[in-house]
Amino acid sequence: MPAKVINFNDKFTQFSDHWSPRVIAEMNDYQFKLVKVEGEFVWHDHPDTDEVFIVIEGTLTIAFRDKEVTLRTGEMVVIPKGVEHKPMANEQCNIMIIEPRGVVNTGEIGSDLTALNDQWI
Amino acid sequence: MPAKVINFNDKFTQFSDHWSPRVIAEMNDYQFKLVKVEGEFVWHDHPDTDEVFIVIEGTLTIAFRDKEVTLRTGEMVVIPKGVEHKPMANEQCNIMIIEPRGVVNTGEIGSDLTALNDQWI
């Protein structure tokens, strides 16, 4: 029987690149992804789904067209579907993203930052 | 526009009872629930859905029929659908549960520990 304990900090030691999500778990058709972020991402949205960001360690700012929010360790936010957003971090920040399997990190906008999906660790 | 920052520790200060989930966010048809646990829960399963437990602070043991796993702060586990489990904690532990809206905490087993759904904080 599965049900393996997953330690976030252990998983974060297994990769070092930025903006490239690693899948650590699936629940039904949703994936839990760890990402190291630093600098500015691209403006994008996900037209078909909400998306959750949780800060595991560090400080993450998310820009919306009408405001910015800043999340610190132990904080989360739900990005409603279809809402343009741009994640940013002045210093490296470790985050977890929860969203349906198959969602592309840059939405429908092709970018140098578009990452492969289903990179499991 | 919503996208409100949610601080887990702030939310945990807003209630004190055990085994009674409080909803803090929704993503599509999934809910994020905070729960304070202490002692032993009841054996149960959720026949229609996986369920995620994340330990925000403390130590949580989950018994399965064939083994036990212990989660500490910063660890998570996916309980596969239909798998019987019994959460336990020797000392108070703060956890987050992620599962579809409408899932009852004790599954299909009526119990004194069956909690109301949709208690938002």
gemmi code that builds the backbone of each chain (N, CA, C; Angstrom):
import gemmi

chains = {
    "A": [
        ("MET", (0.866, -1.207, 0.000), (0.000, 0.000, 0.000), (0.896, 1.250, 0.000)),
        ("PRO", (0.601, 2.206, -0.886), (1.405, 3.438, -0.878), (1.197, 4.252, 0.401)),
        ("ALA", (0.990, 5.544, 0.310), (0.875, 6.403, 1.486), (2.257, 6.615, 2.092)),
        ("LYS", (3.116, 7.156, 1.267), (4.494, 7.418, 1.651), (4.594, 8.840, 2.198)),
        ("VAL", (5.353, 8.988, 3.276), (5.531, 10.318, 3.850), (6.496, 11.122, 2.980)),
        ("ILE", (6.112, 12.342, 2.651), (6.907, 13.226, 1.794), (7.357, 14.420, 2.623)),
        ("ASN", (8.676, 14.623, 2.672), (9.239, 15.734, 3.449), (9.635, 16.858, 2.479)),
        ("PHE", (9.004, 18.017, 2.644), (9.230, 19.100, 1.675), (10.708, 19.505, 1.611)),
        ("ASN", (11.338, 19.691, 2.768), (12.733, 20.150, 2.750), (13.669, 19.129, 2.107)),
        ("ASP", (13.412, 17.833, 2.372), (14.217, 16.804, 1.701), (14.069, 16.919, 0.187)),
        ("LYS", (12.844, 17.110, -0.271), (12.608, 17.190, -1.717), (13.301, 18.417, -2.320)),
        ("PHE", (13.288, 19.531, -1.585), (13.916, 20.749, -2.124), (15.434, 20.606, -2.279)),
        ("THR", (16.038, 19.667, -1.549), (17.492, 19.475, -1.719), (17.807, 18.734, -3.018)),
        ("GLN", (16.791, 18.209, -3.698), (17.036, 17.340, -4.856), (17.078, 18.093, -6.185)),
        ("PHE", (16.905, 19.410, -6.149), (17.030, 20.175, -7.398), (17.385, 21.607, -7.043)),
        ("SER", (17.877, 22.337, -8.061), (18.332, 23.691, -7.744), (17.873, 24.740, -8.751)),
        ("ASP", (17.328, 24.316, -9.895), (16.955, 25.307, -10.905), (15.674, 26.031, -10.518)),
        ("HIS", (15.489, 27.199, -11.124), (14.350, 28.050, -10.784), (13.214, 27.897, -11.800)),
        ("TRP", (12.003, 28.069, -11.305), (10.785, 28.120, -12.138), (10.501, 26.817, -12.858)),
        ("SER", (11.030, 25.718, -12.331), (10.854, 24.425, -12.996), (10.218, 23.444, -12.000)),
        ("PRO", (8.897, 23.302, -12.060), (8.176, 22.544, -11.031), (8.535, 21.058, -11.023)),
        ("ARG", (8.675, 20.498, -9.824), (8.874, 19.070, -9.614), (7.630, 18.514, -8.925)),
        ("VAL", (7.088, 17.461, -9.495), (5.898, 16.830, -8.917), (6.317, 15.917, -7.779)),
        ("ILE", (5.655, 16.065, -6.624), (5.972, 15.192, -5.487), (4.807, 14.283, -5.102)),
        ("ALA", (3.603, 14.575, -5.586), (2.456, 13.756, -5.184), (1.274, 14.049, -6.093)),
        ("GLU", (0.376, 13.066, -6.165), (-0.906, 13.267, -6.851), (-2.049, 12.902, -5.911)),
        ("MET", (-3.117, 13.685, -5.978), (-4.357, 13.405, -5.237), (-5.459, 13.451, -6.290)),
        ("ASN", (-6.085, 12.291, -6.570), (-7.034, 12.233, -7.690), (-6.335, 12.769, -8.943)),
        ("ASP", (-6.896, 13.764, -9.614), (-6.236, 14.280, -10.820), (-5.510, 15.594, -10.559)),
        ("TYR", (-5.157, 15.836, -9.314), (-4.392, 17.041, -8.948), (-2.949, 16.678, -8.628)),
        ("GLN", (-2.057, 17.621, -8.882), (-0.649, 17.406, -8.564), (-0.143, 18.425, -7.549)),
        ("PHE", (0.765, 17.976, -6.707), (1.492, 18.824, -5.762), (2.896, 18.991, -6.321)),
        ("LYS", (3.282, 20.248, -6.557), (4.548, 20.525, -7.224), (5.388, 21.467, -6.359)),
        ("LEU", (6.669, 21.157, -6.219), (7.590, 22.078, -5.542), (8.339, 22.874, -6.593)),
        ("VAL", (8.554, 24.149, -6.315), (9.252, 25.037, -7.244), (10.160, 25.952, -6.449)),
        ("LYS", (11.391, 26.140, -6.953), (12.266, 27.195, -6.436), (12.131, 28.393, -7.359)),
        ("VAL", (11.864, 29.540, -6.798), (11.667, 30.723, -7.639), (12.614, 31.835, -7.203)),
        ("GLU", (13.048, 32.604, -8.192), (13.854, 33.800, -7.907), (13.808, 34.685, -9.144)),
        ("GLY", (13.606, 35.970, -8.913), (13.465, 36.895, -10.031), (12.003, 37.041, -10.412)),
        ("GLU", (11.772, 37.421, -11.671), (10.400, 37.664, -12.122), (9.968, 36.599, -13.110)),
        ("PHE", (8.761, 36.096, -12.945), (8.181, 35.169, -13.908), (7.485, 35.984, -15.004)),
        ("VAL", (6.703, 35.345, -15.848), (5.982, 36.054, -16.916), (4.502, 36.196, -16.544)),
        ("TRP", (3.881, 37.238, -17.061), (2.429, 37.374, -16.929), (1.749, 36.221, -17.653)),
        ("HIS", (0.794, 35.595, -16.978), (0.039, 34.505, -17.610), (-1.218, 34.248, -16.795)),
        ("ASP", (-2.087, 33.433, -17.345), (-3.222, 32.963, -16.564), (-3.506, 31.513, -16.938)),
        ("HIS", (-4.399, 30.899, -16.158), (-4.842, 29.527, -16.427), (-6.353, 29.596, -16.618)),
        ("PRO", (-6.806, 29.571, -17.883), (-8.213, 29.869, -18.148), (-9.187, 28.828, -17.598)),
        ("ASP", (-8.683, 27.608, -17.299), (-9.607, 26.529, -16.934), (-9.555, 26.115, -15.469)),
        ("THR", (-8.687, 26.717, -14.687), (-8.542, 26.210, -13.322), (-7.998, 27.254, -12.359)),
        ("ASP", (-8.450, 27.161, -11.114), (-7.790, 27.859, -10.021), (-6.417, 27.211, -9.790)),
        ("GLU", (-5.598, 27.914, -9.006), (-4.242, 27.430, -8.735), (-3.878, 27.898, -7.325)),
        ("VAL", (-3.258, 27.010, -6.549), (-2.855, 27.393, -5.190), (-1.344, 27.503, -5.088)),
        ("PHE", (-0.887, 28.583, -4.465), (0.521, 28.767, -4.103), (0.638, 28.715, -2.579)),
        ("ILE", (1.573, 27.925, -2.089), (1.893, 27.909, -0.656), (3.389, 28.189, -0.523)),
        ("VAL", (3.754, 29.139, 0.332), (5.182, 29.412, 0.549), (5.698, 28.479, 1.644)),
        ("ILE", (6.624, 27.594, 1.269), (7.244, 26.686, 2.235), (8.376, 27.410, 2.956)),
        ("GLU", (9.153, 28.212, 2.216), (10.199, 29.011, 2.876), (10.592, 30.197, 1.997)),
        ("GLY", (10.469, 31.379, 2.571), (10.879, 32.565, 1.839), (9.729, 33.551, 1.682)),
        ("THR", (9.893, 34.437, 0.710), (8.907, 35.495, 0.472), (8.602, 35.553, -1.014)),
        ("LEU", (7.321, 35.474, -1.333), (6.860, 35.466, -2.728), (5.887, 36.615, -2.930)),
        ("THR", (6.119, 37.403, -3.963), (5.138, 38.423, -4.339), (4.426, 37.965, -5.605)),
        ("ILE", (3.126, 38.136, -5.625), (2.369, 37.833, -6.845), (1.691, 39.121, -7.299)),
        ("ALA", (2.050, 39.546, -8.495), (1.416, 40.734, -9.069), (0.157, 40.325, -9.818)),
        ("PHE", (-0.911, 41.081, -9.594), (-2.114, 41.014, -10.415), (-2.199, 42.342, -11.159)),
        ("ARG", (-3.097, 42.438, -12.112), (-3.168, 43.673, -12.892), (-3.597, 44.849, -12.028)),
        ("ASP", (-4.295, 44.569, -10.899), (-4.798, 45.675, -10.072), (-4.199, 45.747, -8.683)),
        ("LYS", (-3.302, 44.825, -8.338), (-2.683, 44.878, -7.009), (-1.554, 43.871, -6.925)),
        ("GLU", (-0.831, 43.901, -5.810), (0.162, 42.870, -5.524), (-0.145, 42.265, -4.161)),
        ("VAL", (0.169, 40.984, -3.994), (0.120, 40.398, -2.655), (1.485, 39.784, -2.361)),
        ("THR", (1.850, 39.786, -1.083), (3.114, 39.185, -0.668), (2.835, 38.081, 0.337)),
        ("LEU", (3.388, 36.915, 0.054), (3.214, 35.738, 0.905), (4.546, 35.401, 1.553)),
        ("ARG", (4.473, 35.076, 2.841), (5.678, 34.640, 3.556), (5.520, 33.178, 3.967)),
        ("THR", (6.552, 32.624, 4.575), (6.524, 31.219, 5.005), (5.236, 30.918, 5.774)),
        ("GLY", (4.553, 29.835, 5.382), (3.325, 29.449, 6.080), (2.098, 30.201, 5.612)),
        ("GLU", (2.170, 30.740, 4.411), (1.011, 31.452, 3.861), (0.664, 30.893, 2.476)),
        ("MET", (-0.623, 31.019, 2.110), (-1.091, 30.526, 0.818), (-2.047, 31.522, 0.178)),
        ("VAL", (-2.239, 31.331, -1.114), (-3.206, 32.142, -1.843), (-3.802, 31.280, -2.958)),
        ("VAL", (-5.070, 31.512, -3.266), (-5.719, 30.855, -4.401), (-5.783, 31.862, -5.543)),
        ("ILE", (-5.191, 31.523, -6.681), (-5.305, 32.359, -7.873), (-6.552, 31.891, -8.628)),
        ("PRO", (-7.573, 32.722, -8.738), (-8.783, 32.269, -9.447), (-8.496, 32.024, -10.931)),
        ("LYS", (-9.234, 31.087, -11.502), (-8.999, 30.772, -12.918), (-9.222, 32.007, -13.782)),
        ("GLY", (-8.391, 32.118, -14.790), (-8.539, 33.211, -15.736), (-7.960, 34.536, -15.282)),
        ("VAL", (-7.392, 34.590, -14.089), (-6.861, 35.865, -13.581), (-5.358, 35.948, -13.877)),
        ("GLU", (-4.975, 36.979, -14.612), (-3.557, 37.148, -14.943), (-2.743, 37.414, -13.683)),
        ("HIS", (-1.584, 36.779, -13.615), (-0.713, 36.963, -12.452), (0.736, 36.792, -12.865)),
        ("LYS", (1.616, 37.375, -12.060), (3.068, 37.262, -12.294), (3.770, 37.069, -10.962)),
        ("PRO", (4.262, 35.859, -10.687), (5.028, 35.617, -9.457), (6.418, 36.261, -9.541)),
        ("MET", (6.884, 36.722, -8.390), (8.200, 37.387, -8.311), (8.808, 37.109, -6.947)),
        ("ALA", (10.144, 37.024, -6.901), (10.821, 36.856, -5.610), (12.181, 37.528, -5.686)),
        ("ASN", (12.446, 38.429, -4.776), (13.748, 39.115, -4.758), (14.881, 38.160, -4.403)),
        ("GLU", (14.577, 37.232, -3.496), (15.555, 36.209, -3.115), (14.920, 34.847, -3.326)),
        ("GLN", (15.748, 33.815, -3.406), (15.188, 32.484, -3.682), (14.101, 32.125, -2.664)),
        ("CYS", (13.039, 31.587, -3.165), (11.887, 31.232, -2.346), (11.428, 29.830, -2.754)),
        ("ASN", (11.111, 29.013, -1.758), (10.648, 27.643, -2.013), (9.137, 27.587, -1.859)),
        ("ILE", (8.455, 27.209, -2.938), (6.992, 27.207, -2.897), (6.429, 25.847, -3.320)),
        ("MET", (5.159, 25.623, -2.933), (4.410, 24.470, -3.428), (3.217, 24.990, -4.210)),
        ("ILE", (2.989, 24.384, -5.376), (1.840, 24.718, -6.212), (0.927, 23.493, -6.267)),
        ("ILE", (-0.364, 23.730, -6.154), (-1.341, 22.648, -6.261), (-2.318, 23.010, -7.371)),
        ("GLU", (-2.468, 22.112, -8.336), (-3.326, 22.385, -9.492), (-3.563, 21.070, -10.229)),
        ("PRO", (-4.526, 21.035, -11.141), (-4.793, 19.793, -11.853), (-3.592, 19.344, -12.683)),
        ("ARG", (-3.455, 18.044, -12.835), (-2.433, 17.466, -13.710), (-2.554, 18.081, -15.099)),
        ("GLY", (-1.427, 18.419, -15.694), (-1.451, 18.894, -17.077), (-1.377, 20.405, -17.236)),
        ("VAL", (-1.514, 21.155, -16.127), (-1.436, 22.614, -16.236), (0.009, 23.013, -16.543)),
        ("VAL", (0.175, 23.901, -17.517), (1.503, 24.373, -17.902), (1.827, 25.638, -17.105)),
        ("ASN", (3.093, 25.733, -16.644), (3.434, 26.811, -15.700), (3.235, 28.211, -16.274)),
        ("THR", (3.394, 28.353, -17.591), (3.235, 29.681, -18.181), (1.857, 29.871, -18.832)),
        ("GLY", (0.905, 28.990, -18.516), (-0.419, 29.117, -19.124), (-0.323, 28.883, -20.620)),
        ("GLU", (-0.981, 29.745, -21.384), (-0.987, 29.549, -22.844), (0.082, 30.397, -23.526)),
        ("ILE", (0.950, 31.004, -22.731), (1.976, 31.889, -23.274), (3.289, 31.133, -23.389)),
        ("GLY", (3.727, 30.860, -24.605), (5.026, 30.234, -24.769), (6.114, 31.176, -24.276)),
        ("SER", (7.112, 30.631, -23.588), (8.142, 31.474, -22.985), (9.378, 30.625, -22.750)),
        ("ASP", (10.535, 31.288, -22.611), (11.741, 30.556, -22.211), (11.542, 29.888, -20.859)),
        ("LEU", (10.571, 30.375, -20.106), (10.332, 29.834, -18.764), (9.313, 28.703, -18.757)),
        ("THR", (8.763, 28.380, -19.937), (7.828, 27.256, -19.987), (8.573, 25.971, -19.617)),
        ("ALA", (8.071, 25.290, -18.613), (8.767, 24.110, -18.089), (8.089, 22.833, -18.552)),
        ("LEU", (8.859, 21.742, -18.555), (8.285, 20.423, -18.795), (7.314, 20.073, -17.683)),
        ("ASN", (6.273, 19.347, -18.041), (5.361, 18.836, -17.026), (5.816, 17.457, -16.560)),
        ("ASP", (5.268, 17.042, -15.424), (5.462, 15.672, -14.929), (6.913, 15.332, -14.659)),
        ("GLN", (7.667, 16.310, -14.176), (9.016, 16.018, -13.691), (8.906, 15.579, -12.230)),
        ("TRP", (8.827, 14.292, -12.007), (8.675, 13.764, -10.640), (10.018, 13.695, -9.922)),
        ("ILE", (9.988, 13.977, -8.640), (11.151, 13.675, -7.789), (10.657, 12.867, -6.605)),
    ],
    "B": [
        ("MET", (-11.198, 41.950, -6.793), (-10.646, 40.629, -7.111), (-10.195, 39.937, -5.812)),
        ("PRO", (-10.581, 38.687, -5.609), (-10.117, 37.972, -4.398), (-8.602, 37.728, -4.417)),
        ("ALA", (-8.123, 36.562, -4.112), (-6.695, 36.270, -3.998), (-6.151, 36.881, -2.721)),
        ("LYS", (-6.737, 36.468, -1.632), (-6.377, 36.964, -0.308), (-5.310, 36.044, 0.290)),
        ("VAL", (-4.317, 36.654, 0.920), (-3.274, 35.852, 1.557), (-3.819, 35.237, 2.851)),
        ("ILE", (-3.593, 33.945, 3.002), (-4.072, 33.199, 4.170), (-2.858, 32.718, 4.965)),
        ("ASN", (-2.827, 33.103, 6.246), (-1.712, 32.719, 7.116), (-2.178, 31.565, 8.016)),
        ("PHE", (-1.518, 30.422, 7.883), (-1.981, 29.230, 8.618), (-1.975, 29.482, 10.134)),
        ("ASN", (-0.888, 30.024, 10.655), (-0.822, 30.202, 12.120), (-1.885, 31.167, 12.624)),
        ("ASP", (-2.145, 32.229, 11.885), (-3.230, 33.142, 12.270), (-4.559, 32.394, 12.338)),
        ("LYS", (-4.817, 31.576, 11.350), (-6.083, 30.833, 11.322), (-6.186, 29.867, 12.505)),
        ("PHE", (-5.060, 29.232, 12.851), (-5.113, 28.257, 13.959), (-5.422, 28.932, 15.303)),
        ("THR", (-5.165, 30.228, 15.414), (-5.498, 30.905, 16.679), (-7.005, 31.132, 16.806)),
        ("GLN", (-7.749, 30.894, 15.740), (-9.182, 31.245, 15.747), (-10.103, 30.115, 16.217)),
        ("PHE", (-9.532, 28.978, 16.579), (-10.364, 27.895, 17.132), (-9.486, 27.005, 17.989)),
        ("SER", (-10.135, 26.201, 18.843), (-9.341, 25.380, 19.764), (-9.833, 23.942, 19.872)),
        ("ASP", (-10.989, 23.621, 19.315), (-11.489, 22.251, 19.466), (-10.755, 21.289, 18.539)),
        ("HIS", (-10.829, 20.016, 18.897), (-10.099, 18.988, 18.161), (-11.007, 18.253, 17.178)),
        ("TRP", (-10.389, 17.781, 16.093), (-11.054, 16.923, 15.098), (-12.213, 17.621, 14.394)),
        ("SER", (-12.223, 18.942, 14.368), (-13.329, 19.678, 13.764), (-12.779, 20.629, 12.701)),
        ("PRO", (-12.781, 20.199, 11.450), (-12.102, 20.945, 10.380), (-12.712, 22.325, 10.125)),
        ("ARG", (-11.849, 23.297, 9.911), (-12.265, 24.639, 9.504), (-11.785, 24.883, 8.081)),
        ("VAL", (-12.678, 25.324, 7.218), (-12.324, 25.581, 5.821), (-11.677, 26.964, 5.724)),
        ("ILE", (-10.525, 27.025, 5.060), (-9.851, 28.321, 4.884), (-9.795, 28.755, 3.427)),
        ("ALA", (-10.023, 27.824, 2.493), (-9.919, 28.204, 1.073), (-10.537, 27.128, 0.205)),
        ("GLU", (-10.940, 27.548, -0.990), (-11.396, 26.600, -2.010), (-10.619, 26.820, -3.307)),
        ("MET", (-10.299, 25.711, -3.964), (-9.652, 25.725, -5.282), (-10.512, 24.829, -6.171)),
        ("ASN", (-11.170, 25.394, -7.163), (-12.162, 24.639, -7.935), (-13.139, 23.998, -6.944)),
        ("ASP", (-13.339, 22.676, -7.001), (-14.273, 22.034, -6.058), (-13.545, 21.348, -4.899)),
        ("TYR", (-12.328, 21.792, -4.621), (-11.559, 21.249, -3.497), (-11.506, 22.257, -2.357)),
        ("GLN", (-11.432, 21.731, -1.142), (-11.320, 22.611, 0.026), (-10.013, 22.363, 0.778)),
        ("PHE", (-9.485, 23.444, 1.342), (-8.342, 23.412, 2.245), (-8.894, 23.613, 3.647)),
        ("LYS", (-8.626, 22.636, 4.528), (-9.203, 22.657, 5.863), (-8.097, 22.555, 6.904)),
        ("LEU", (-8.179, 23.381, 7.941), (-7.253, 23.254, 9.072), (-7.950, 22.485, 10.186)),
        ("VAL", (-7.184, 21.630, 10.852), (-7.722, 20.817, 11.941), (-6.687, 20.741, 13.055)),
        ("LYS", (-7.158, 20.888, 14.303), (-6.318, 20.569, 15.460), (-6.678, 19.164, 15.913)),
        ("VAL", (-5.689, 18.326, 16.045), (-5.964, 16.947, 16.427), (-5.187, 16.592, 17.684)),
        ("GLU", (-5.790, 15.744, 18.507), (-5.111, 15.195, 19.689), (-5.874, 13.952, 20.123)),
        ("GLY", (-5.138, 12.887, 20.418), (-5.778, 11.626, 20.775), (-5.973, 10.766, 19.539)),
        ("GLU", (-6.964, 9.869, 19.616), (-7.190, 8.926, 18.520), (-8.491, 9.241, 17.803)),
        ("PHE", (-8.454, 9.243, 16.479), (-9.663, 9.383, 15.679), (-10.275, 7.991, 15.482)),
        ("VAL", (-11.251, 7.882, 14.620), (-11.882, 6.580, 14.368), (-11.386, 6.018, 13.027)),
        ("TRP", (-11.382, 4.707, 12.919), (-11.106, 4.059, 11.640), (-12.179, 4.463, 10.633)),
        ("HIS", (-11.760, 4.843, 9.433), (-12.732, 5.194, 8.399), (-12.009, 5.230, 7.055)),
        ("ASP", (-12.785, 5.344, 5.988), (-12.175, 5.567, 4.676), (-13.075, 6.499, 3.878)),
        ("HIS", (-12.547, 6.963, 2.748), (-13.321, 7.808, 1.839), (-13.365, 7.074, 0.493)),
        ("PRO", (-14.488, 6.397, 0.221), (-14.515, 5.490, -0.930), (-14.374, 6.180, -2.283)),
        ("ASP", (-14.618, 7.489, -2.332), (-14.663, 8.160, -3.636), (-13.498, 9.097, -3.911)),
        ("THR", (-12.598, 9.268, -2.962), (-11.557, 10.276, -3.188), (-10.309, 10.009, -2.369)),
        ("ASP", (-9.161, 10.402, -2.957), (-7.928, 10.522, -2.189), (-8.075, 11.694, -1.223)),
        ("GLU", (-7.141, 11.756, -0.278), (-7.174, 12.829, 0.732), (-5.724, 13.142, 1.098)),
        ("VAL", (-5.416, 14.419, 1.223), (-4.050, 14.805, 1.593), (-4.020, 15.365, 3.013)),
        ("PHE", (-3.043, 14.899, 3.788), (-2.737, 15.459, 5.104), (-1.374, 16.144, 5.034)),
        ("ILE", (-1.309, 17.371, 5.534), (-0.035, 18.083, 5.671), (0.102, 18.502, 7.133)),
        ("VAL", (1.238, 18.206, 7.747), (1.452, 18.648, 9.132), (2.037, 20.054, 9.124)),
        ("ILE", (1.265, 20.988, 9.664), (1.736, 22.373, 9.770), (2.612, 22.535, 11.008)),
        ("GLU", (2.209, 21.897, 12.110), (3.063, 21.928, 13.308), (2.710, 20.758, 14.217)),
        ("GLY", (3.703, 19.945, 14.528), (3.496, 18.843, 15.447), (3.826, 17.509, 14.807)),
        ("THR", (3.297, 16.463, 15.405), (3.561, 15.095, 14.949), (2.246, 14.339, 14.852)),
        ("LEU", (2.012, 13.747, 13.694), (0.771, 13.025, 13.417), (1.116, 11.601, 13.001)),
        ("THR", (0.465, 10.642, 13.637), (0.601, 9.251, 13.195), (-0.687, 8.846, 12.495)),
        ("ILE", (-0.560, 8.167, 11.368), (-1.727, 7.626, 10.688), (-1.571, 6.120, 10.620)),
        ("ALA", (-2.531, 5.439, 11.251), (-2.528, 3.981, 11.200), (-3.283, 3.521, 9.964)),
        ("PHE", (-2.705, 2.544, 9.264), (-3.401, 1.798, 8.227), (-3.539, 0.366, 8.746)),
        ("ARG", (-4.302, -0.460, 8.072), (-4.501, -1.821, 8.575), (-3.212, -2.621, 8.565)),
        ("ASP", (-2.259, -2.227, 7.700), (-1.028, -3.011, 7.587), (0.239, -2.281, 8.026)),
        ("LYS", (0.103, -1.007, 8.430), (1.301, -0.284, 8.881), (0.897, 1.035, 9.513)),
        ("GLU", (1.873, 1.755, 10.056), (1.648, 3.116, 10.530), (2.669, 4.025, 9.873)),
        ("VAL", (2.289, 5.292, 9.634), (3.273, 6.278, 9.202), (3.216, 7.454, 10.177)),
        ("THR", (4.355, 8.107, 10.369), (4.407, 9.272, 11.248), (4.896, 10.471, 10.457)),
        ("LEU", (4.124, 11.542, 10.525), (4.442, 12.776, 9.801), (4.815, 13.845, 10.815)),
        ("ARG", (5.847, 14.594, 10.486), (6.258, 15.722, 11.333), (6.057, 17.030, 10.565)),
        ("THR", (6.321, 18.136, 11.220), (6.150, 19.457, 10.608), (6.813, 19.496, 9.225)),
        ("GLY", (6.053, 19.944, 8.215), (6.621, 20.052, 6.876), (6.581, 18.753, 6.101)),
        ("GLU", (5.702, 17.848, 6.511), (5.568, 16.588, 5.786), (4.111, 16.358, 5.392)),
        ("MET", (3.910, 15.603, 4.306), (2.565, 15.309, 3.813), (2.442, 13.847, 3.408)),
        ("VAL", (1.201, 13.408, 3.300), (0.933, 12.066, 2.809), (-0.382, 12.110, 2.044)),
        ("VAL", (-0.480, 11.274, 1.008), (-1.737, 11.104, 0.278), (-2.373, 9.789, 0.737)),
        ("ILE", (-3.597, 9.866, 1.258), (-4.336, 8.657, 1.611), (-5.134, 8.250, 0.370)),
        ("PRO", (-4.826, 7.094, -0.216), (-5.568, 6.707, -1.426), (-7.045, 6.444, -1.110)),
        ("LYS", (-7.893, 6.708, -2.096), (-9.324, 6.496, -1.856), (-9.600, 5.048, -1.479)),
        ("GLY", (-10.544, 4.892, -0.554), (-10.954, 3.559, -0.162), (-10.054, 2.873, 0.843)),
        ("VAL", (-8.977, 3.514, 1.248), (-8.040, 2.885, 2.192), (-8.381, 3.303, 3.628)),
        ("GLU", (-8.645, 2.336, 4.465), (-8.982, 2.637, 5.856), (-7.780, 3.235, 6.578)),
        ("HIS", (-8.062, 4.238, 7.386), (-6.984, 4.882, 8.140), (-7.543, 5.454, 9.434)),
        ("LYS", (-6.636, 5.658, 10.379), (-6.997, 6.233, 11.676), (-5.902, 7.203, 12.111)),
        ("PRO", (-6.169, 8.514, 12.046), (-5.188, 9.510, 12.512), (-5.099, 9.504, 14.038)),
        ("MET", (-3.914, 9.751, 14.535), (-3.665, 9.783, 15.983), (-2.577, 10.806, 16.274)),
        ("ALA", (-2.642, 11.416, 17.462), (-1.580, 12.349, 17.872), (-1.484, 12.320, 19.388)),
        ("ASN", (-0.295, 12.026, 19.891), (-0.110, 12.004, 21.348), (-0.247, 13.397, 21.943)),
        ("GLU", (0.231, 14.386, 21.227), (0.106, 15.773, 21.679), (-0.603, 16.559, 20.585)),
        ("GLN", (-1.124, 17.715, 20.929), (-1.879, 18.483, 19.930), (-1.028, 18.740, 18.688)),
        ("CYS", (-1.626, 18.562, 17.557), (-0.934, 18.709, 16.275), (-1.840, 19.518, 15.346)),
        ("ASN", (-1.241, 20.450, 14.623), (-1.993, 21.294, 13.680), (-1.777, 20.786, 12.260)),
        ("ILE", (-2.857, 20.412, 11.621), (-2.721, 19.836, 10.281), (-3.612, 20.552, 9.273)),
        ("MET", (-3.273, 20.378, 7.993), (-4.140, 20.835, 6.902), (-4.562, 19.607, 6.099)),
        ("ILE", (-5.853, 19.561, 5.780), (-6.401, 18.490, 4.948), (-6.873, 19.113, 3.638)),
        ("ILE", (-6.600, 18.439, 2.534), (-7.067, 18.897, 1.222), (-7.864, 17.760, 0.600)),
        ("GLU", (-9.089, 18.060, 0.211), (-9.979, 17.037, -0.340), (-11.159, 17.740, -1.008)),
        ("PRO", (-11.948, 17.009, -1.794), (-13.072, 17.662, -2.465), (-14.090, 18.197, -1.460)),
        ("ARG", (-14.763, 19.267, -1.825), (-15.859, 19.815, -1.025), (-16.871, 18.694, -0.741)),
        ("GLY", (-17.362, 18.643, 0.482), (-18.432, 17.701, 0.800), (-17.975, 16.418, 1.473)),
        ("VAL", (-16.657, 16.171, 1.529), (-16.167, 14.963, 2.191), (-16.383, 15.095, 3.705)),
        ("VAL", (-16.937, 14.048, 4.310), (-17.186, 14.041, 5.754), (-15.976, 13.435, 6.462)),
        ("ASN", (-15.601, 14.044, 7.605), (-14.333, 13.670, 8.250), (-14.275, 12.208, 8.672)),
        ("THR", (-15.441, 11.618, 9.025), (-15.429, 10.221, 9.465), (-15.859, 9.257, 8.352)),
        ("GLY", (-15.853, 9.729, 7.124), (-16.265, 8.871, 6.019), (-17.737, 8.524, 6.152)),
        ("GLU", (-18.051, 7.247, 5.980), (-19.462, 6.825, 6.055), (-19.825, 6.283, 7.436)),
        ("ILE", (-18.894, 6.425, 8.376), (-19.109, 5.880, 9.715), (-19.617, 6.990, 10.624)),
        ("GLY", (-20.849, 6.943, 11.038), (-21.343, 7.923, 11.999), (-20.583, 7.765, 13.302)),
        ("SER", (-20.237, 8.885, 13.948), (-19.418, 8.840, 15.163), (-19.646, 10.126, 15.925)),
        ("ASP", (-19.335, 10.112, 17.226), (-19.349, 11.359, 17.996), (-18.372, 12.365, 17.395)),
        ("LEU", (-17.409, 11.855, 16.633), (-16.389, 12.735, 16.070), (-16.775, 13.267, 14.686)),
        ("THR", (-17.927, 12.861, 14.173), (-18.366, 13.387, 12.881), (-18.595, 14.896, 13.013)),
        ("ALA", (-17.916, 15.662, 12.173), (-17.963, 17.128, 12.289), (-18.852, 17.728, 11.205)),
        ("LEU", (-19.345, 18.906, 11.495), (-20.061, 19.669, 10.477), (-19.119, 20.019, 9.336)),
        ("ASN", (-19.666, 20.049, 8.138), (-18.886, 20.498, 6.996), (-19.035, 22.018, 6.811)),
        ("ASP", (-18.138, 22.574, 6.025), (-18.252, 23.976, 5.614), (-18.248, 24.964, 6.768)),
        ("GLN", (-17.451, 24.651, 7.794), (-17.220, 25.633, 8.862), (-16.052, 26.520, 8.430)),
        ("TRP", (-16.359, 27.647, 7.839), (-15.310, 28.552, 7.341), (-14.767, 29.428, 8.465)),
        ("ILE", (-13.500, 29.686, 8.419), (-12.915, 30.732, 9.255), (-12.111, 31.645, 8.358)),
    ],
}
model = gemmi.Model(1)
for chain_id, residues in chains.items():
    chain = gemmi.Chain(chain_id)
    for i, (resn, *xyz) in enumerate(residues, 1):
        res = gemmi.Residue()
        res.name, res.seqid = resn, gemmi.SeqId(i, " ")
        for name, pos in zip(("N", "CA", "C"), xyz):
            atom = gemmi.Atom()
            atom.name, atom.element = name, gemmi.Element(name[0])
            atom.pos, atom.b_iso = gemmi.Position(*pos), 0.0
            res.add_atom(atom)
        chain.add_residue(res)
    model.add_chain(chain)
structure = gemmi.Structure()
structure.add_model(model)
structure.setup_entities()
